[in-house]
Amino acid sequence: MRRFFGSVRARATLGATLVVAVALVAAGAAVLLSLRSNLIGEAGTQAERSARAVGSELAAGTPYDKLSGLDGDDGPVQVFDEDKRLVAASGDLEKISGTDSDRVKPQPAAAPRDDDDDEPDDHEEALKPGEVAGKSVFSNGSVTIDGDTEDYRFAAVEVETQDRGRLKVYAGSPLAAEHGAVQTALTVMLIGFPLLLGVVAGVTWLVTRRALRPVEGIRREMAAITHSEDLARRVPEPDTHDEIARLASTTNETLAALETSVERQRRFVADASHELRSPIASLRTQLEVAAAHPELLDLDGAVEDTVRLQRLAADLLLLARLDAGERLGDARVDLAGLAREEAEGRTGVTVDAEPVEVAGSRGQLGRVLANLLDNAQRHARSAVTVRVRPEGGTAVVGVADDGEGVPESDRERIFERFVRLDAARSRDDGGAGLGLAIARDVAVRHGGTLTAGQGPAGGALFELRLPLA
């Protein structure tokens, strides 16, 4: 059971059925109460009409035995005097309840009342002789006629007569129609509601199944991708333009990003292995030669290869930390001062800096400037210019050289990892191709950009833009 209701389809069907069931019960109860109230109101109106007709005859002085309402055609009638004595009643009554008395046969009239007793009680309506009261009182009871007992709605009306004092007339109207209508409506509801709930449950089950069918397709494809480890596969996208279609589209975008990331990681590992293999092989060769022939040891070359390995390992470690999302500091960094520090001791480097401050890691931003200066000095003929300035809400650092520049088609490719242009393919002079990649990754991590263009002297111009602190 728990496994069954673990299905979204089952939960949706159960929820929809319960909601409709509650709504139907509430609506059915309201309909039954309204129907019953209307039918009882109609019966009360009919009873009041009959009571007033008899009351009008009594007000006109009609004798009890001449009252037209006592024939029983319009319903049972009882007439009571001021002492609640039954003075007139329908002749076919066998039993009655719900009125002032359960008697069905008239009683002898009482002695005439003194005039002093003609004053109405506080709760009685003041009436003139020959006048029928405007207010009616309603009650429910039962009547037995010819052995059949039925429920009735009674209306009581008072009338003031000339010689018989104040009389009260009870007239009844049967509630059989009300009971029949309510019972019929209840029977229809008891039969129809379960059928309607069954239809709702079936339709909800089918609609939910149809709506979730693409989700099952996405799940199966994702399971297949996980099993095969083939990130080039994509989940099917239904042509429905709804939430499930957007889910499939987003899933494919995620798979594409994951494929790119994994491919980039594989290429990174392959390139890193390739870059590490050369200095390690060179260093091993020199050490093996030195072990066999100590007099042939190239100590400077061994130190140079070791330094290259150290730098490459440091670059790879920094890239790994950047890919892992290393948390940046929020310290204020003076870019002008940082640029002067990195340019200090470098030949042919000129710094033109205005005071600007950014927030971030001083060490990483210093690494960006160092990499840009190393790259500029590697390609410059004689001069490198560093300019730091504010521009709106951005700090701009420009590093320009007077070399040959970067072809426009390669101005984005040079920021890829382990990419070296034809003029810089020498590992001894051109490095491992990680400096600019590291510089851009750091810039992006600080909410900025790093782009390549053409400088004033015709060489390359690298612009670092960072938001001001």
Secondary structure by P-SEA (a helix, b strand, c coil): cccccccaaaaaaaaaaaaaaaaaaaaaaaaaaaaaaaaaaaaaaaaaaaaaaaaaaaaacccccccccccccccbbbbbccccccccccccccccccccccccccccccccccccccccccccccccccccccbbbbbbbccccccbbbbbbbbbbbbbbccccbbbbbbbbbaaaaaaaaaaaaaaaaaaaaaaaaaaaaaaaaaaaaaaaaaaaaaaaaaaaaaaccccccccccccccaaaaaaaaaaaaaaaaaaaaaaaaaaaaaaaaaaaaaaaaaaaaaaaaaacccccaaaaaaaaaaaaaaaaaaaaaaaaaaaccccccccccaaaaaaaaacccccccccccbbbbbccaaaaaaaaaaaaaaaaaccccbbbbbbbbcccbbbbbbbbcccccccccccccccccccccccccccccccccaaaaaaaaaaaacbbbbbbbcccccbbbbbbbccc
